[in-house]
Amino acid sequence: MTLPNESESGRVVVVTGGAAGIGAEIVADFVEAGAEVVVADLAEPAADAAKAEYARVDITSDEDLQAMVAATVERHGRIDALVNCAAVYRTLGGKRPLEEIGLADWDLVMRVNARGTWQAIKAVVPAMAERGGHIVNISSSTARNGSSGFAHYVASKAAVEGLTRAAARELGPRGITVNAVAPGLVDDEATRVLNDAAYVAAASSRRAVPRSLYPADLVGAVRFFSGDAAGFVTGQVLVVDGGGVFV
């Protein structure tokens, strides 16, 4: 049984969207714990992620995903865990009433956040089917309480949670668990681009633990779901937001 503070030595983990933000923090945590980590992203990771492997992957491309999986299995022999962190958020351009969201913007967010998560799961299943594995999807607490001005993002994350439960039902007999981590408003660069400081501070003050939520606060939940300690947990969504939302 592997607990979140224990070594990940010998395990192979793929993190989509791992080049920046929450994904980069997750990558750093796995690398520090000794895992072999593959960053699947369109952007290259920062220099301090040098211990992770990089695969240039468009999360909406079956060809890119299949090539990444094949290369990872060829090099390491397996994939133990997939963390789906790739998403459109920072480039949303700020809050907009739902009637002002254009069709192209809606389709982009749904294509990357929802469909891309499904495509990544689909790509790794053959690699996990023989040995089993763990899939962790990054959702958002907004899928539960809504978020004014980001209807397309909220809908995409609600789709991720529905997909998480459907995939857990379907993949459980093959020894694959599927869970999701749903952060609240994370105090990081992407959030500060889209929201002013007063809004972020107000969100923090409403939590049972009244402080900012940082990417580092998420890594324990992700590692728990990605390891054998959660081997009999599947189809669940864990909200990590300091008690802003009670489920």
MARKE-780249 format. One line per 4 residues: number of its first residue (from 1); their letters; for each residue x, y, z of N, C-alpha, C. Coordinates in Angstrom, 2 decimals. Layout:
N
NUM	a	X/Y/Z/X/Y/Z/X/Y/Z | ... .
# end
This chain:
247
1	mtlp	0.85/-1.20/0.00/0.00/0.00/0.00/0.88/1.24/0.00 | 0.64/2.13/-0.95/1.43/3.36/-1.05/0.61/4.53/-0.53 | 1.11/5.20/0.48/0.47/6.38/1.03/1.07/7.62/0.41 | 0.34/8.76/0.44/0.81/9.95/-0.26/2.19/10.44/0.15 .
5	nese	2.64/10.15/1.36/3.96/10.64/1.77/5.05/9.60/1.57 | 4.74/8.50/0.91/5.71/7.45/0.71/6.33/7.54/-0.68 | 7.35/6.72/-0.89/8.07/6.73/-2.16/7.19/6.24/-3.31 | 7.38/6.86/-4.46/6.72/6.43/-5.68/7.72/5.75/-6.60 .
9	sgrv	8.86/5.35/-6.07/9.93/4.77/-6.87/9.44/3.56/-7.65 | 9.76/3.56/-8.94/9.38/2.45/-9.78/8.03/2.59/-10.45 | 7.25/3.58/-10.07/5.93/3.77/-10.66/6.03/4.72/-11.84 | 5.15/4.52/-12.83/5.15/5.31/-14.05/3.84/6.10/-14.10 .
13	vvvt	3.96/7.42/-14.16/2.80/8.30/-14.08/2.80/9.25/-15.27 | 1.67/9.37/-15.93/1.48/10.34/-17.01/0.61/11.47/-16.48 | 1.06/12.70/-16.68/0.29/13.88/-16.27/0.02/14.73/-17.50 | -1.23/14.81/-17.92/-1.57/15.71/-19.02/-1.67/17.13/-18.47 .
17	ggaa	-1.28/18.11/-19.29/-1.30/19.48/-18.81/-0.32/19.73/-17.68 | 0.78/18.98/-17.68/1.72/19.06/-16.57/2.81/20.10/-16.71 | 2.72/20.95/-17.71/3.80/21.92/-17.95/3.70/23.16/-17.07 | 2.53/23.45/-16.53/2.35/24.68/-15.77/1.23/24.53/-14.76 .
21	giga	1.14/25.49/-13.85/0.03/25.56/-12.91/-0.10/24.34/-12.02 | -1.35/23.90/-11.82/-1.63/22.75/-10.97/-0.89/21.52/-11.48 | -0.89/21.33/-12.79/-0.23/20.16/-13.36/1.25/20.12/-13.04 | 1.92/21.27/-13.10/3.35/21.32/-12.81/3.63/20.97/-11.35 .
25	eiva	2.75/21.40/-10.45/2.91/21.06/-9.03/2.75/19.56/-8.82 | 1.80/18.96/-9.51/1.59/17.52/-9.41/2.81/16.77/-9.95 | 3.32/17.23/-11.08/4.53/16.61/-11.65/5.68/16.68/-10.66 | 5.91/17.86/-10.10/7.03/18.05/-9.16/6.90/17.12/-7.97 .
29	dfve	5.69/16.94/-7.48/5.48/16.06/-6.32/5.81/14.61/-6.64 | 5.35/14.14/-7.80/5.64/12.76/-8.19/7.14/12.56/-8.43 | 7.77/13.53/-9.09/9.21/13.43/-9.34/9.98/13.37/-8.04 | 9.62/14.24/-7.11/10.30/14.26/-5.81/10.15/12.94/-5.07 .
33	agae	9.00/12.29/-5.26/8.74/11.01/-4.60/9.38/9.83/-5.32 | 10.01/10.08/-6.47/10.75/9.04/-7.15/10.07/8.38/-8.32 | 8.91/8.88/-8.73/8.20/8.28/-9.85/8.86/8.66/-11.18 | 8.64/7.81/-12.18/8.98/8.15/-13.56/7.77/8.87/-14.15 .
37	vvva	7.94/10.15/-14.47/6.80/10.99/-14.85/6.93/11.43/-16.30 | 5.83/11.31/-17.03/5.75/11.81/-18.39/4.79/13.00/-18.41 | 5.30/14.16/-18.83/4.47/15.35/-18.97/3.93/15.38/-20.39 | 2.62/15.25/-20.53/1.97/15.28/-21.84/1.28/16.63/-22.01 .
41	dlae	1.85/17.48/-22.84/1.37/18.85/-22.93/1.82/19.44/-24.26 | 1.10/20.46/-24.72/1.55/21.20/-25.90/2.73/22.10/-25.56 | 2.73/22.64/-24.35/3.82/23.51/-23.90/4.91/22.69/-23.24 | 6.14/23.13/-23.37/7.24/22.45/-22.70/7.27/22.85/-21.23 .
45	paad	7.59/21.91/-20.35/7.67/22.25/-18.93/8.86/23.13/-18.63 | 8.82/23.77/-17.48/9.91/24.63/-17.05/11.17/23.81/-16.82 | 12.29/24.49/-16.79/13.58/23.82/-16.66/13.68/23.01/-15.38 | 12.97/23.44/-14.31/13.08/22.71/-13.05/12.32/21.38/-13.06 .
49	aaka	11.65/21.09/-14.18/10.98/19.80/-14.33/11.83/18.85/-15.18 | 13.15/19.08/-15.18/14.04/18.33/-16.06/14.04/16.83/-15.78 | 13.70/16.44/-14.55/13.70/15.02/-14.22/12.48/14.29/-14.77 | 11.52/15.02/-15.28/10.36/14.42/-15.93/10.60/14.34/-17.43 .
53	eyar	9.99/13.36/-18.07/10.05/13.26/-19.52/8.97/14.14/-20.12 | 9.22/14.65/-21.30/8.25/15.51/-21.97/7.82/14.89/-23.28 | 6.49/14.84/-23.48/5.94/14.40/-24.76/5.00/15.49/-25.26 | 5.27/16.02/-26.44/4.40/17.05/-26.98/3.09/16.41/-27.42 .
57	vdit	2.01/16.74/-26.73/0.73/16.08/-26.95/-0.38/17.12/-26.99 | -1.17/17.05/-28.06/-2.44/17.77/-28.12/-3.48/16.83/-27.52 | -4.06/17.21/-26.40/-4.96/16.33/-25.66/-6.19/15.95/-26.47 | -6.48/16.70/-27.54/-7.64/16.38/-28.38/-7.25/15.55/-29.61 .
61	sded	-6.01/15.08/-29.66/-5.53/14.29/-30.79/-5.32/12.84/-30.38 | -6.13/11.93/-30.92/-5.94/10.51/-30.64/-4.55/10.06/-31.06 | -4.07/10.58/-32.18/-2.75/10.17/-32.69/-1.65/10.56/-31.71 | -1.69/11.80/-31.20/-0.68/12.23/-30.23/-0.73/11.39/-28.97 .
65	lqam	-1.93/11.15/-28.47/-2.08/10.39/-27.23/-1.61/8.95/-27.39 | -1.99/8.33/-28.48/-1.58/6.94/-28.71/-0.07/6.81/-28.87 | 0.53/7.79/-29.54/1.98/7.77/-29.71/2.68/7.94/-28.37 | 2.16/8.83/-27.52/2.74/9.03/-26.20/2.63/7.78/-25.35 .
69	vaat	1.47/7.14/-25.37/1.28/5.90/-24.60/2.21/4.81/-25.10 | 2.30/4.65/-26.41/3.17/3.62/-26.97/4.62/3.85/-26.59 | 5.07/5.10/-26.66/6.46/5.42/-26.32/6.72/5.19/-24.84 | 5.75/5.52/-24.00/5.91/5.33/-22.56/5.99/3.85/-22.21 .
73	verh	5.12/3.06/-22.80/5.12/1.61/-22.54/6.40/0.98/-23.07 | 6.85/1.44/-24.24/8.08/0.89/-24.80/9.27/1.17/-23.89 | 9.30/2.37/-23.31/10.44/2.75/-22.48/10.36/2.18/-21.06 | 9.15/2.17/-20.49/9.00/1.82/-19.07/8.26/0.49/-18.84 .
77	grid	7.62/-0.01/-19.86/6.94/-1.29/-19.72/5.50/-1.22/-19.27 | 5.07/-0.05/-18.82/3.70/0.04/-18.30/3.36/1.51/-18.00 | 2.10/1.74/-17.65/1.65/3.02/-17.08/0.83/2.68/-15.85 | 1.27/3.18/-14.70/0.56/2.89/-13.45/-0.56/3.87/-13.17 .
81	alvn	-0.37/5.13/-13.57/-1.38/6.14/-13.25/-1.41/7.21/-14.33 | -2.61/7.73/-14.54/-2.83/8.87/-15.44/-3.50/9.96/-14.63 | -2.95/11.17/-14.68/-3.59/12.33/-14.06/-3.99/13.28/-15.18 | -5.28/13.49/-15.33/-5.80/14.36/-16.38/-5.96/15.78/-15.85 .
85	caav	-4.97/16.61/-16.17/-4.96/17.99/-15.69/-5.09/19.00/-16.82 | -4.95/18.57/-18.06/-5.02/19.50/-19.19/-6.41/20.14/-19.26 | -6.44/21.45/-19.41/-7.73/22.15/-19.47/-7.53/23.56/-20.00 | -8.60/24.10/-20.56/-8.65/25.51/-20.93/-9.23/26.27/-19.74 .
89	yrtl	-8.46/27.20/-19.19/-8.96/28.04/-18.09/-8.37/29.44/-18.19 | -7.05/29.50/-18.17/-6.39/30.80/-18.15/-6.78/31.67/-19.35 | -7.01/31.05/-20.49/-7.29/31.81/-21.71/-8.79/32.09/-21.93 | -9.60/31.90/-20.89/-11.03/32.13/-21.05/-11.35/33.60/-21.30 .
93	ggkr	-10.50/34.50/-20.86/-10.70/35.91/-21.15/-11.59/36.64/-20.19 | -11.80/36.10/-19.01/-12.61/36.78/-18.01/-14.06/36.37/-18.03 | -14.82/36.89/-17.09/-16.22/36.51/-16.95/-17.06/37.10/-18.09 | -18.03/36.27/-18.53/-18.99/36.73/-19.55/-20.36/36.13/-19.26 .
97	plee	-21.41/36.91/-19.42/-22.74/36.32/-19.30/-22.89/35.16/-20.28 | -23.64/34.14/-19.90/-23.70/32.94/-20.75/-24.22/33.24/-22.15 | -25.08/34.27/-22.28/-25.60/34.58/-23.62/-24.56/35.27/-24.49 | -23.45/35.68/-23.91/-22.39/36.33/-24.68/-21.22/35.40/-24.98 .
101	igla	-21.28/34.16/-24.51/-20.24/33.19/-24.82/-20.45/32.69/-26.24 | -19.44/32.83/-27.08/-19.58/32.41/-28.46/-19.51/30.90/-28.62 | -20.07/30.42/-29.71/-20.09/28.98/-29.96/-18.67/28.42/-30.07 | -17.78/29.15/-30.70/-16.40/28.67/-30.84/-15.73/28.53/-29.48 .
105	dwdl	-15.97/29.51/-28.58/-15.38/29.43/-27.24/-15.97/28.26/-26.47 | -17.28/28.09/-26.56/-17.93/26.96/-25.88/-17.35/25.64/-26.37 | -17.26/25.49/-27.67/-16.77/24.23/-28.24/-15.31/23.97/-27.86 | -14.48/25.02/-27.81/-13.08/24.84/-27.44/-12.96/24.31/-26.01 .
109	vmrv	-13.68/24.93/-25.09/-13.61/24.52/-23.68/-14.11/23.08/-23.52 | -15.21/22.75/-24.15/-15.74/21.39/-24.04/-14.82/20.39/-24.73 | -14.22/20.78/-25.85/-13.34/19.86/-26.58/-12.10/19.52/-25.77 | -11.51/20.50/-25.14/-10.29/20.25/-24.37/-10.62/19.64/-23.00 .
113	narg	-11.48/20.30/-22.24/-11.70/19.91/-20.86/-12.46/18.59/-20.72 | -13.48/18.40/-21.52/-14.31/17.20/-21.39/-13.87/16.11/-22.37 | -13.90/16.45/-23.66/-13.54/15.43/-24.64/-12.08/15.00/-24.50 | -11.19/15.95/-24.23/-9.78/15.61/-24.08/-9.55/14.64/-22.92 .
117	twqa	-10.29/14.82/-21.83/-10.17/13.90/-20.70/-10.59/12.49/-21.12 | -11.70/12.40/-21.85/-12.16/11.10/-22.35/-11.13/10.48/-23.29 | -10.55/11.29/-24.18/-9.58/10.76/-25.13/-8.33/10.23/-24.42 | -7.89/10.93/-23.39/-6.71/10.47/-22.65/-6.99/9.16/-21.93 .
121	ikav	-8.17/9.05/-21.33/-8.55/7.80/-20.67/-8.57/6.67/-21.68 | -9.22/6.94/-22.80/-9.34/5.93/-23.86/-7.96/5.45/-24.31 | -7.01/6.37/-24.37/-5.67/6.01/-24.87/-4.90/5.12/-23.91 | -5.08/5.33/-22.59/-4.28/4.55/-21.63/-4.90/3.23/-21.23 .
125	vpam	-6.19/3.06/-21.48/-6.86/1.82/-21.04/-6.16/0.56/-21.55 | -5.79/0.46/-22.83/-5.11/-0.77/-23.27/-3.81/-1.03/-22.51 | -3.11/0.04/-22.12/-1.85/-0.12/-21.40/-2.07/-0.52/-19.95 | -3.26/-0.24/-19.41/-3.56/-0.57/-18.02/-4.36/-1.85/-17.85 .
129	aerg	-4.95/-2.34/-18.94/-5.93/-3.42/-18.83/-5.37/-4.69/-18.22 | -4.09/-4.99/-18.48/-3.52/-6.25/-17.99/-3.13/-6.17/-16.51 | -2.54/-5.05/-16.10/-2.02/-4.90/-14.74/-2.93/-4.09/-13.82 | -3.91/-3.40/-14.40/-4.70/-2.46/-13.61/-4.00/-1.11/-13.56 .
133	ghiv	-4.67/-0.15/-12.97/-4.08/1.19/-12.89/-5.04/2.16/-12.24 | -4.61/3.41/-12.17/-5.39/4.46/-11.51/-5.47/5.69/-12.40 | -6.66/6.23/-12.54/-6.88/7.44/-13.32/-7.47/8.50/-12.40 | -6.86/9.68/-12.43/-7.32/10.80/-11.60/-7.62/11.97/-12.53 .
137	niss	-8.86/12.42/-12.52/-9.27/13.56/-13.32/-9.35/14.81/-12.44 | -8.90/15.93/-12.96/-9.02/17.18/-12.22/-10.31/17.89/-12.65 | -11.22/18.02/-11.71/-12.49/18.70/-11.95/-12.43/20.09/-11.34 | -13.51/20.55/-10.75/-13.56/21.86/-10.11/-14.78/21.90/-9.20 .
141	star	-14.65/22.59/-8.08/-15.80/22.73/-7.19/-16.93/23.51/-7.86 | -16.61/24.24/-8.93/-17.66/24.97/-9.64/-18.69/24.04/-10.28 | -18.31/22.77/-10.49/-19.27/21.81/-11.03/-20.39/21.54/-10.04 | -20.17/21.89/-8.76/-21.17/21.66/-7.73/-21.94/22.92/-7.37 .
145	ngss	-21.24/24.04/-7.31/-21.93/25.26/-6.86/-22.10/26.31/-7.94 | -21.64/26.00/-9.16/-21.76/26.97/-10.25/-20.77/28.11/-10.07 | -20.56/28.87/-11.12/-19.67/30.03/-11.06/-20.12/31.01/-12.11 | -20.67/32.11/-11.68/-21.22/33.11/-12.60/-20.15/33.62/-13.54 .
149	gfah	-20.46/33.64/-14.82/-19.56/34.18/-15.82/-18.68/33.17/-16.51 | -18.75/31.92/-16.08/-17.92/30.86/-16.68/-18.76/29.62/-16.99 | -19.91/29.82/-17.61/-20.84/28.71/-17.82/-20.20/27.57/-18.60 | -19.37/27.90/-19.62/-18.77/26.85/-20.43/-17.76/26.05/-19.63 .
153	yvas	-17.00/26.72/-18.77/-16.02/26.01/-17.93/-16.73/25.13/-16.91 | -17.76/25.66/-16.27/-18.52/24.88/-15.28/-19.12/23.64/-15.93 | -19.72/23.81/-17.10/-20.34/22.67/-17.79/-19.29/21.62/-18.15 | -18.11/22.07/-18.55/-17.06/21.11/-18.93/-16.60/20.29/-17.74 .
157	kaav	-16.52/20.92/-16.56/-16.07/20.20/-15.39/-17.17/19.29/-14.83 | -18.43/19.68/-15.00/-19.53/18.77/-14.65/-19.48/17.53/-15.55 | -19.14/17.73/-16.81/-19.00/16.59/-17.72/-17.86/15.67/-17.28 | -16.76/16.26/-16.79/-15.64/15.46/-16.30/-16.08/14.58/-15.13 .
161	eglt	-16.91/15.12/-14.25/-17.36/14.33/-13.11/-18.30/13.20/-13.54 | -19.17/13.48/-14.51/-20.02/12.41/-15.03/-19.21/11.34/-15.71 | -18.20/11.75/-16.49/-17.31/10.80/-17.15/-16.55/9.98/-16.12 | -16.12/10.60/-15.04/-15.40/9.88/-13.98/-16.24/8.72/-13.46 .
165	raaa	-17.50/8.95/-13.20/-18.36/7.90/-12.65/-18.64/6.82/-13.70 | -18.90/7.24/-14.93/-19.17/6.26/-15.99/-17.95/5.39/-16.24 | -16.77/6.01/-16.30/-15.55/5.25/-16.55/-15.23/4.33/-15.39 | -15.51/4.76/-14.16/-15.27/3.91/-13.00/-16.11/2.64/-13.08 .
169	relg	-17.37/2.78/-13.46/-18.24/1.61/-13.63/-17.70/0.66/-14.69 | -17.28/1.23/-15.80/-16.88/0.40/-16.93/-15.51/-0.23/-16.76 | -14.59/0.49/-16.12/-13.21/0.02/-16.06/-12.89/-0.75/-14.79 | -13.76/-0.69/-13.80/-13.52/-1.41/-12.55/-13.25/-2.89/-12.74 .
173	prgi	-14.02/-3.59/-13.58/-13.75/-5.03/-13.78/-12.37/-5.32/-14.37 | -11.73/-4.30/-14.95/-10.38/-4.48/-15.48/-9.29/-4.00/-14.51 | -9.71/-3.73/-13.28/-8.73/-3.34/-12.27/-8.28/-1.91/-12.36 | -9.05/-1.07/-13.02/-8.69/0.34/-13.18/-9.65/1.20/-12.36 .
177	tvna	-9.12/2.00/-11.44/-9.95/2.92/-10.69/-9.94/4.28/-11.36 | -11.06/5.00/-11.23/-11.19/6.33/-11.82/-11.85/7.24/-10.79 | -11.14/8.27/-10.39/-11.64/9.23/-9.41/-11.31/10.64/-9.88 | -11.84/11.62/-9.17/-11.59/13.01/-9.53/-11.27/13.84/-8.29 .
181	vapg	-10.45/14.83/-8.48/-10.16/15.83/-7.46/-10.73/17.16/-7.96 | -11.53/17.81/-7.11/-12.20/19.04/-7.50/-11.70/20.20/-6.64 | -10.75/20.97/-7.14/-10.25/22.12/-6.36/-11.27/23.25/-6.33 | -11.19/24.04/-5.26/-11.87/25.32/-5.26/-11.04/26.32/-6.06 .
185	lvdd	-11.28/27.60/-5.83/-10.53/28.64/-6.54/-9.08/28.61/-6.07 | -8.18/28.25/-6.98/-6.77/28.10/-6.65/-6.06/29.44/-6.84 | -5.29/29.82/-5.85/-4.53/31.07/-5.93/-3.25/30.80/-6.70 | -3.33/30.97/-8.02/-2.16/30.78/-8.88/-2.22/31.81/-10.01 .
189	eatr	-1.27/31.72/-10.91/-1.18/32.73/-11.97/-2.43/32.77/-12.83 | -2.97/31.59/-13.18/-4.16/31.57/-14.04/-5.34/32.26/-13.38 | -5.53/31.99/-12.09/-6.63/32.63/-11.36/-6.45/34.13/-11.29 | -5.22/34.58/-11.07/-4.97/36.02/-10.96/-5.14/36.74/-12.29 .
193	vlnd	-5.00/36.00/-13.40/-5.26/36.60/-14.71/-6.75/36.86/-14.89 | -7.59/35.96/-14.37/-9.02/36.03/-14.63/-9.82/36.74/-13.54 | -9.25/36.88/-12.34/-10.00/37.43/-11.22/-9.14/38.46/-10.49 | -9.79/39.52/-9.97/-9.02/40.50/-9.21/-8.72/39.99/-7.81 .
197	aayv	-7.79/40.64/-7.14/-7.32/40.18/-5.82/-8.45/40.17/-4.80 | -9.36/41.13/-4.89/-10.47/41.20/-3.93/-11.37/39.97/-4.04 | -11.61/39.52/-5.27/-12.45/38.34/-5.48/-11.79/37.10/-4.89 | -10.49/36.94/-5.13/-9.76/35.78/-4.60/-9.76/35.81/-3.08 .
201	aaas	-9.55/36.99/-2.49/-9.55/37.13/-1.03/-10.92/36.81/-0.45 | -11.97/37.25/-1.12/-13.32/36.98/-0.62/-13.63/35.49/-0.65 | -13.21/34.82/-1.72/-13.42/33.37/-1.81/-12.68/32.65/-0.69 | -11.48/33.11/-0.37/-10.70/32.49/0.70/-11.37/32.68/2.05 .
205	srra	-11.95/33.84/2.28/-12.55/34.15/3.58/-13.80/33.34/3.86 | -14.44/32.82/2.81/-15.67/32.06/2.99/-15.42/30.59/3.32 | -14.18/30.16/3.31/-13.87/28.76/3.58/-13.87/28.47/5.08 | -14.13/27.21/5.41/-14.03/26.81/6.82/-12.61/26.99/7.33 .
209	vprs	-11.63/26.73/6.45/-10.23/27.05/6.73/-9.93/28.30/5.90 | -10.02/29.48/6.50/-10.05/30.72/5.72/-8.68/31.19/5.25 | -8.19/30.55/4.21/-6.93/30.99/3.60/-6.98/30.65/2.12 | -5.97/31.09/1.39/-5.89/30.78/-0.03/-5.62/29.29/-0.24 .
213	lypa	-6.11/28.80/-1.36/-5.85/27.42/-1.79/-4.75/27.47/-2.84 | -3.68/26.71/-2.62/-2.55/26.71/-3.52/-2.42/25.36/-4.24 | -1.76/25.32/-5.40/-1.58/24.04/-6.09/-1.00/22.94/-5.20 | -0.11/23.30/-4.29/0.50/22.30/-3.41/-0.52/21.62/-2.50 .
217	dlvg	-1.68/22.27/-2.27/-2.71/21.68/-1.43/-3.40/20.50/-2.10 | -3.20/20.33/-3.38/-3.92/19.30/-4.14/-3.14/18.00/-4.28 | -1.84/18.05/-4.06/-1.02/16.90/-4.44/-1.30/15.66/-3.58 | -1.66/15.86/-2.32/-1.95/14.71/-1.46/-3.15/13.92/-1.95 .
221	avrf	-4.21/14.63/-2.33/-5.41/13.97/-2.84/-5.13/13.24/-4.15 | -4.35/13.89/-5.01/-4.02/13.27/-6.30/-3.20/12.00/-6.09 | -2.21/12.08/-5.22/-1.38/10.90/-4.99/-2.14/9.78/-4.31 | -3.05/10.13/-3.42/-3.88/9.11/-2.79/-4.68/8.33/-3.84 .
225	fsgd	-5.38/9.05/-4.70/-6.20/8.39/-5.72/-5.35/7.63/-6.75 | -4.11/8.03/-6.92/-3.27/7.42/-7.96/-2.51/6.20/-7.46 | -2.69/5.82/-6.20/-1.93/4.71/-5.65/-2.79/3.61/-5.06 | -2.14/2.56/-4.59/-2.86/1.39/-4.10/-3.60/1.64/-2.79 .
229	aagf	-3.25/2.71/-2.07/-3.99/3.04/-0.85/-5.46/3.31/-1.17 | -5.73/3.74/-2.41/-7.10/3.99/-2.86/-7.55/2.91/-3.84 | -6.97/1.72/-3.72/-7.28/0.66/-4.67/-8.71/0.18/-4.67 | -9.45/0.45/-3.57/-10.86/0.04/-3.51/-11.77/1.26/-3.46 .
233	vtgq	-11.26/2.38/-3.96/-12.03/3.62/-4.06/-12.14/3.97/-5.53 | -13.35/4.11/-6.03/-13.51/4.48/-7.44/-14.84/5.18/-7.65 | -14.87/6.03/-8.67/-16.08/6.78/-9.00/-16.36/7.94/-8.06 | -15.34/8.36/-7.30/-15.54/9.40/-6.30/-14.96/10.73/-6.74 .
237	vlvv	-15.54/11.81/-6.21/-15.03/13.16/-6.45/-14.71/13.78/-5.10 | -13.45/14.12/-4.90/-13.01/14.71/-3.64/-12.81/16.21/-3.83 | -13.61/17.00/-3.14/-13.48/18.45/-3.21/-12.38/18.89/-2.26 | -11.40/19.60/-2.79/-10.29/20.11/-1.98/-10.36/21.63/-2.04 .
241	dggg	-10.96/22.23/-1.02/-11.13/23.69/-1.06/-11.21/24.30/0.33 | -10.70/23.60/1.33/-10.70/24.17/2.67/-12.08/24.33/3.28 | -13.05/23.58/2.79/-14.39/23.66/3.36/-15.25/24.76/2.77 | -14.95/25.17/1.55/-15.83/26.12/0.88/-17.11/25.46/0.43 .
245	vfv	-17.01/24.19/0.06/-18.16/23.39/-0.35/-18.18/22.14/0.50 | -19.31/21.84/1.11/-19.46/20.60/1.85/-20.32/19.64/1.04 | -19.80/18.43/0.80/-20.48/17.46/-0.06/-21.15/16.40/0.80 .
# end
